[in-house]
Amino acid sequence: MIRQFKIIVEKHPDGYVAYPLGLKGVCVGQGDTYEEALSDVKSAIAFHIETFGAEVLEGEMPVLEAFVAEAGIPVS
């Protein structure tokens, strides 16, 4: 069975970081390129499910859409 995940990929000065939405637990991938980070997080997701079982998928509502917003917040 193939399950689709929405994955956030962030570009940082020193590389890329990727993480899935709608998965119980913490699962992160990284790489020097977008493709490397995406490949790494896909591997991490598979390992996470193999390690913790299908329970990490149960009860999670599917993420229909994901948005990125920016907001200015005062910091003292």
N, CA, C and O atoms as a Tinker XYZ file with bonds, in Angstrom:
   304  protein
     1  N      0.843000   -1.180000    0.000000    73     2
     2  CA     0.000000    0.000000    0.000000    64     1     3
     3  C      0.888000    1.244000    0.000000    63     2     4     5
     4  O      1.883000    1.309000    0.722000    81     3
     5  N      0.525000    2.203000   -0.798000    73     3     6
     6  CA     1.242000    3.474000   -0.854000    64     5     7
     7  C      0.404000    4.524000   -0.135000    63     6     8     9
     8  O     -0.783000    4.678000   -0.424000    81     7
     9  N      1.005000    5.232000    0.779000    73     7    10
    10  CA     0.336000    6.341000    1.476000    64     9    11
    11  C      1.035000    7.634000    1.085000    63    10    12    13
    12  O      2.261000    7.730000    1.147000    81    11
    13  N      0.270000    8.604000    0.690000    73    11    14
    14  CA     0.816000    9.898000    0.301000    64    13    15
    15  C      0.972000   10.793000    1.530000    63    14    16    17
    16  O      0.081000   10.837000    2.378000    81    15
    17  N      2.082000   11.496000    1.632000    73    15    18
    18  CA     2.333000   12.458000    2.704000    64    17    19
    19  C      2.640000   13.805000    2.081000    63    18    20    21
    20  O      3.299000   13.890000    1.045000    81    19
    21  N      2.160000   14.848000    2.718000    73    19    22
    22  CA     2.588000   16.191000    2.353000    64    21    23
    23  C      3.880000   16.436000    3.128000    63    22    24    25
    24  O      3.946000   16.195000    4.333000    81    23
    25  N      4.891000   16.911000    2.434000    73    23    26
    26  CA     6.203000   17.101000    3.039000    64    25    27
    27  C      6.614000   18.556000    2.883000    63    26    28    29
    28  O      6.561000   19.113000    1.786000    81    27
    29  N      7.022000   19.163000    3.982000    73    27    30
    30  CA     7.539000   20.524000    3.982000    64    29    31
    31  C      9.045000   20.435000    3.762000    63    30    32    33
    32  O      9.729000   19.663000    4.434000    81    31
    33  N      9.556000   21.215000    2.831000    73    31    34
    34  CA    10.997000   21.283000    2.592000    64    33    35
    35  C     11.413000   22.740000    2.789000    63    34    36    37
    36  O     10.924000   23.637000    2.102000    81    35
    37  N     12.314000   22.957000    3.729000    73    35    38
    38  CA    12.791000   24.302000    4.041000    64    37    39
    39  C     14.209000   24.474000    3.521000    63    38    40    41
    40  O     15.047000   23.582000    3.657000    81    39
    41  N     14.470000   25.634000    2.923000    73    39    42
    42  CA    15.830000   25.957000    2.467000    64    41    43
    43  C     16.487000   26.853000    3.515000    63    42    44    45
    44  O     15.962000   27.909000    3.869000    81    43
    45  N     17.634000   26.412000    3.997000    73    43    46
    46  CA    18.413000   27.149000    4.984000    64    45    47
    47  C     19.764000   27.513000    4.366000    63    46    48    49
    48  O     20.132000   26.962000    3.328000    81    47
    49  N     20.512000   28.437000    4.990000    73    47    50
    50  CA    21.817000   28.809000    4.428000    64    49    51
    51  C     22.779000   27.630000    4.256000    63    50    52    53
    52  O     23.632000   27.640000    3.369000    81    51
    53  N     22.631000   26.613000    5.117000    73    51    54
    54  CA    23.567000   25.483000    5.074000    64    53    55
    55  C     22.960000   24.209000    4.487000    63    54    56    57
    56  O     23.554000   23.138000    4.612000    81    55
    57  N     21.787000   24.302000    3.847000    73    55    58
    58  CA    21.191000   23.111000    3.244000    64    57    59
    59  C     19.683000   23.117000    3.359000    63    58    60    61
    60  O     19.070000   24.161000    3.582000    81    59
    61  N     19.086000   21.943000    3.206000    73    59    62
    62  CA    17.640000   21.787000    3.217000    64    61    63
    63  C     17.209000   20.852000    4.342000    63    62    64    65
    64  O     17.923000   19.910000    4.687000    81    63
    65  N     16.041000   21.118000    4.908000    73    63    66
    66  CA    15.441000   20.288000    5.946000    64    65    67
    67  C     14.028000   19.944000    5.482000    63    66    68    69
    68  O     13.320000   20.806000    4.960000    81    67
    69  N     13.616000   18.696000    5.666000    73    67    70
    70  CA    12.294000   18.255000    5.230000    64    69    71
    71  C     11.620000   17.461000    6.340000    63    70    72    73
    72  O     12.272000   16.723000    7.078000    81    71
    73  N     10.295000   17.625000    6.448000    73    71    74
    74  CA     9.529000   16.862000    7.431000    64    73    75
    75  C      8.107000   16.673000    6.928000    63    74    76    77
    76  O      7.566000   17.538000    6.239000    81    75
    77  N      7.497000   15.530000    7.276000    73    75    78
    78  CA     6.133000   15.246000    6.812000    64    77    79
    79  C      5.085000   15.850000    7.730000    63    78    80    81
    80  O      5.337000   16.102000    8.908000    81    79
    81  N      3.917000   16.075000    7.174000    73    79    82
    82  CA     2.749000   16.486000    7.953000    64    81    83
    83  C      1.855000   15.270000    8.142000    63    82    84    85
    84  O      1.793000   14.402000    7.271000    81    83
    85  N      1.156000   15.201000    9.284000    73    83    86
    86  CA     0.181000   14.144000    9.511000    64    85    87
    87  C      0.756000   12.803000    9.904000    63    86    88    89
    88  O      0.162000   11.765000    9.614000    81    87
    89  N      1.901000   12.807000   10.559000    73    87    90
    90  CA     2.533000   11.570000   11.018000    64    89    91
    91  C      2.829000   11.731000   12.502000    63    90    92    93
    92  O      3.442000   12.720000   12.903000    81    91
    93  N      2.400000   10.767000   13.329000    73    91    94
    94  CA     2.687000   10.838000   14.763000    64    93    95
    95  C      4.180000   10.642000   14.988000    63    94    96    97
    96  O      4.792000    9.734000   14.426000    81    95
    97  N      4.753000   11.501000   15.811000    73    95    98
    98  CA     6.172000   11.406000   16.119000    64    97    99
    99  C      6.976000   12.392000   15.289000    63    98   100   101
   100  O      6.437000   13.125000   14.459000    81    99
   101  N      8.258000   12.391000   15.533000    73    99   102
   102  CA     9.160000   13.315000   14.847000    64   101   103
   103  C      9.921000   12.565000   13.773000    63   102   104   105
   104  O     10.482000   11.497000   14.014000    81   103
   105  N      9.928000   13.139000   12.599000    73   103   106
   106  CA    10.579000   12.508000   11.458000    64   105   107
   107  C     11.137000   13.619000   10.576000    63   106   108   109
   108  O     10.376000   14.412000   10.023000    81   107
   109  N     12.467000   13.683000   10.440000    73   107   110
   110  CA    13.108000   14.782000    9.715000    64   109   111
   111  C     14.170000   14.229000    8.779000    63   110   112   113
   112  O     14.840000   13.242000    9.082000    81   111
   113  N     14.307000   14.883000    7.641000    73   111   114
   114  CA    15.384000   14.557000    6.708000    64   113   115
   115  C     16.160000   15.829000    6.392000    63   114   116   117
   116  O     15.663000   16.934000    6.608000    81   115
   117  N     17.362000   15.674000    5.887000    73   115   118
   118  CA    18.168000   16.842000    5.536000    64   117   119
   119  C     19.064000   16.499000    4.357000    63   118   120   121
   120  O     19.288000   15.330000    4.042000    81   119
   121  N     19.569000   17.537000    3.718000    73   119   122
   122  CA    20.482000   17.321000    2.600000    64   121   123
   123  C     21.024000   18.631000    2.070000    63   122   124   125
   124  O     20.545000   19.707000    2.427000    81   123
   125  N     22.015000   18.532000    1.224000    73   123   126
   126  CA    22.613000   19.717000    0.607000    64   125   127
   127  C     21.724000   20.279000   -0.502000    63   126   128   129
   128  O     21.840000   21.451000   -0.860000    81   127
   129  N     20.836000   19.440000   -1.045000    73   127   130
   130  CA    19.925000   19.870000   -2.100000    64   129   131
   131  C     18.491000   19.511000   -1.712000    63   130   132   133
   132  O     18.259000   18.729000   -0.790000    81   131
   133  N     17.546000   20.093000   -2.430000    73   131   134
   134  CA    16.137000   19.783000   -2.237000    64   133   135
   135  C     15.901000   18.286000   -2.411000    63   134   136   137
   136  O     15.231000   17.655000   -1.593000    81   135
   137  N     16.452000   17.731000   -3.473000    73   135   138
   138  CA    16.256000   16.310000   -3.780000    64   137   139
   139  C     16.840000   15.411000   -2.706000    63   138   140   141
   140  O     16.235000   14.402000   -2.345000    81   139
   141  N     18.022000   15.768000   -2.187000    73   139   142
   142  CA    18.640000   14.973000   -1.123000    64   141   143
   143  C     17.789000   15.000000    0.144000    63   142   144   145
   144  O     17.606000   13.967000    0.787000    81   143
   145  N     17.269000   16.169000    0.507000    73   143   146
   146  CA    16.430000   16.271000    1.702000    64   145   147
   147  C     15.142000   15.475000    1.525000    63   146   148   149
   148  O     14.702000   14.797000    2.454000    81   147
   149  N     14.537000   15.550000    0.350000    73   147   150
   150  CA    13.306000   14.802000    0.089000    64   149   151
   151  C     13.560000   13.302000    0.142000    63   150   152   153
   152  O     12.771000   12.562000    0.728000    81   151
   153  N     14.643000   12.851000   -0.458000    73   151   154
   154  CA    14.995000   11.432000   -0.422000    64   153   155
   155  C     15.265000   10.977000    1.013000    63   154   156   157
   156  O     14.843000    9.893000    1.416000    81   155
   157  N     15.963000   11.805000    1.773000    73   155   158
   158  CA    16.301000   11.460000    3.155000    64   157   159
   159  C     15.047000   11.363000    4.020000    63   158   160   161
   160  O     14.932000   10.444000    4.831000    81   159
   161  N     14.112000   12.289000    3.862000    73   159   162
   162  CA    12.903000   12.236000    4.694000    64   161   163
   163  C     12.015000   11.069000    4.275000    63   162   164   165
   164  O     11.352000   10.481000    5.129000    81   163
   165  N     11.978000   10.716000    3.006000    73   163   166
   166  CA    11.200000    9.545000    2.593000    64   165   167
   167  C     11.762000    8.283000    3.246000    63   166   168   169
   168  O     11.007000    7.420000    3.692000    81   167
   169  N     13.073000    8.181000    3.299000    73   167   170
   170  CA    13.712000    7.053000    3.976000    64   169   171
   171  C     13.396000    7.078000    5.473000    63   170   172   173
   172  O     13.128000    6.038000    6.074000    81   171
   173  N     13.430000    8.271000    6.066000    73   171   174
   174  CA    13.140000    8.405000    7.498000    64   173   175
   175  C     11.694000    8.037000    7.809000    63   174   176   177
   176  O     11.424000    7.426000    8.843000    81   175
   177  N     10.755000    8.399000    6.925000    73   175   178
   178  CA     9.351000    8.044000    7.126000    64   177   179
   179  C      9.188000    6.524000    7.099000    63   178   180   181
   180  O      8.527000    5.954000    7.968000    81   179
   181  N      9.784000    5.872000    6.111000    73   179   182
   182  CA     9.697000    4.409000    6.011000    64   181   183
   183  C     10.287000    3.749000    7.260000    63   182   184   185
   184  O      9.701000    2.808000    7.797000    81   183
   185  N     11.444000    4.237000    7.726000    73   183   186
   186  CA    12.071000    3.695000    8.928000    64   185   187
   187  C     11.180000    3.920000   10.151000    63   186   188   189
   188  O     11.039000    3.027000   10.987000    81   187
   189  N     10.581000    5.106000   10.259000    73   187   190
   190  CA     9.698000    5.444000   11.380000    64   189   191
   191  C      8.516000    4.477000   11.442000    63   190   192   193
   192  O      8.172000    3.980000   12.514000    81   191
   193  N      7.897000    4.212000   10.292000    73   191   194
   194  CA     6.756000    3.291000   10.252000    64   193   195
   195  C      7.196000    1.869000   10.550000    63   194   196   197
   196  O      6.501000    1.152000   11.270000    81   195
   197  N      8.335000    1.440000   10.013000    73   195   198
   198  CA     8.859000    0.100000   10.297000    64   197   199
   199  C      9.176000   -0.061000   11.781000    63   198   200   201
   200  O      8.929000   -1.120000   12.358000    81   199
   201  N      9.717000    0.976000   12.396000    73   199   202
   202  CA    10.139000    0.910000   13.795000    64   201   203
   203  C      8.958000    0.949000   14.759000    63   202   204   205
   204  O      8.900000    0.163000   15.705000    81   203
   205  N      8.017000    1.861000   14.520000    73   203   206
   206  CA     6.928000    2.073000   15.482000    64   205   207
   207  C      5.609000    1.459000   15.049000    63   206   208   209
   208  O      4.648000    1.467000   15.819000    81   207
   209  N      5.539000    0.934000   13.853000    73   207   210
   210  CA     4.337000    0.258000   13.385000    64   209   211
   211  C      3.279000    1.197000   12.828000    63   210   212   213
   212  O      3.439000    2.418000   12.826000    81   211
   213  N      2.213000    0.602000   12.364000    73   211   214
   214  CA     1.125000    1.342000   11.724000    64   213   215
   215  C      0.418000    2.289000   12.695000    63   214   216   217
   216  O     -0.357000    3.143000   12.266000    81   215
   217  N      0.675000    2.149000   13.991000    73   215   218
   218  CA     0.054000    3.036000   14.975000    64   217   219
   219  C      0.384000    4.497000   14.714000    63   218   220   221
   220  O     -0.400000    5.376000   15.072000    81   219
   221  N      1.535000    4.776000   14.093000    73   219   222
   222  CA     1.903000    6.161000   13.814000    64   221   223
   223  C      1.004000    6.771000   12.743000    63   222   224   225
   224  O      1.021000    7.984000   12.538000    81   223
   225  N      0.220000    5.938000   12.059000    73   223   226
   226  CA    -0.692000    6.417000   11.022000    64   225   227
   227  C     -2.134000    6.474000   11.506000    63   226   228   229
   228  O     -2.954000    7.183000   10.922000    81   227
   229  N     -2.451000    5.740000   12.565000    73   227   230
   230  CA    -3.830000    5.613000   13.024000    64   229   231
   231  C     -4.330000    6.894000   13.673000    63   230   232   233
   232  O     -3.613000    7.559000   14.421000    81   231
   233  N     -5.572000    7.218000   13.367000    73   231   234
   234  CA    -6.213000    8.354000   14.005000    64   233   235
   235  C     -5.809000    9.702000   13.455000    63   234   236   237
   236  O     -6.402000   10.717000   13.820000    81   235
   237  N     -4.832000    9.738000   12.602000    73   235   238
   238  CA    -4.399000   11.009000   12.035000    64   237   239
   239  C     -5.325000   11.390000   10.888000    63   238   240   241
   240  O     -5.545000   10.603000    9.967000    81   239
   241  N     -5.852000   12.574000   10.949000    73   239   242
   242  CA    -6.678000   13.074000    9.863000    64   241   243
   243  C     -5.748000   13.460000    8.710000    63   242   244   245
   244  O     -4.676000   14.019000    8.946000    81   243
   245  N     -6.136000   13.175000    7.492000    73   243   246
   246  CA    -5.272000   13.534000    6.374000    64   245   247
   247  C     -5.154000   15.051000    6.236000    63   246   248   249
   248  O     -6.120000   15.782000    6.454000    81   247
   249  N     -3.976000   15.504000    5.879000    73   247   250
   250  CA    -3.750000   16.923000    5.629000    64   249   251
   251  C     -4.210000   17.195000    4.201000    63   250   252   253
   252  O     -3.610000   16.703000    3.245000    81   251
   253  N     -5.262000   17.970000    4.061000    73   251   254
   254  CA    -5.816000   18.249000    2.743000    64   253   255
   255  C     -5.016000   19.310000    2.001000    63   254   256   257
   256  O     -4.793000   19.199000    0.796000    81   255
   257  N     -4.588000   20.333000    2.721000    73   255   258
   258  CA    -3.779000   21.398000    2.145000    64   257   259
   259  C     -2.825000   21.899000    3.215000    63   258   260   261
   260  O     -3.092000   21.767000    4.409000    81   259
   261  N     -1.722000   22.469000    2.784000    73   259   262
   262  CA    -0.773000   23.080000    3.707000    64   261   263
   263  C     -0.449000   24.475000    3.184000    63   262   264   265
   264  O     -0.273000   24.671000    1.982000    81   263
   265  N     -0.372000   25.424000    4.081000    73   263   266
   266  CA    -0.110000   26.808000    3.706000    64   265   267
   267  C      1.113000   27.302000    4.464000    63   266   268   269
   268  O      1.398000   26.838000    5.568000    81   267
   269  N      1.819000   28.228000    3.875000    73   267   270
   270  CA     2.927000   28.899000    4.553000    64   269   271
   271  C      2.534000   30.347000    4.691000    63   270   272   273
   272  O      2.188000   31.001000    3.707000    81   271
   273  N      2.584000   30.853000    5.907000    73   271   274
   274  CA     2.238000   32.248000    6.176000    64   273   275
   275  C      3.403000   32.900000    6.888000    63   274   276   277
   276  O      4.209000   32.225000    7.529000    81   275
   277  N      3.487000   34.197000    6.774000    73   275   278
   278  CA     4.532000   34.948000    7.451000    64   277   279
   279  C      3.867000   36.035000    8.284000    63   278   280   281
   280  O      2.943000   36.700000    7.817000    81   279
   281  N      4.333000   36.216000    9.514000    73   279   282
   282  CA     3.756000   37.223000   10.407000    64   281   283
   283  C      4.851000   37.877000   11.217000    63   282   284   285
   284  O      5.751000   37.196000   11.708000    81   283
   285  N      4.788000   39.181000   11.363000    73   283   286
   286  CA     5.735000   39.910000   12.215000    64   285   287
   287  C      5.265000   39.875000   13.661000    63   286   288   289
   288  O      4.142000   40.277000   13.964000    81   287
   289  N      6.116000   39.400000   14.543000    73   287   290
   290  CA     5.789000   39.283000   15.970000    64   289   291
   291  C      6.820000   40.079000   16.760000    63   290   292   293
   292  O      8.019000   39.869000   16.578000    81   291
   293  N      6.378000   41.003000   17.647000    73   291   294
   294  CA     7.345000   41.750000   18.460000    64   293   295
   295  C      8.135000   40.805000   19.378000    63   294   296   297
   296  O      7.553000   39.939000   20.033000    81   295
   297  N      9.417000   40.972000   19.420000    73   295   298
   298  CA    10.290000   40.166000   20.269000    64   297   299
   299  C     11.120000   41.133000   21.122000    63   298   300   301
   300  O     11.754000   42.051000   20.602000    81   299
   301  N     11.102000   40.907000   22.450000    73   299   302
   302  CA    11.882000   41.797000   23.313000    64   301   303
   303  C     13.184000   41.196000   23.727000    63   302   304
   304  O     13.951000   41.827000   24.455000    81   303
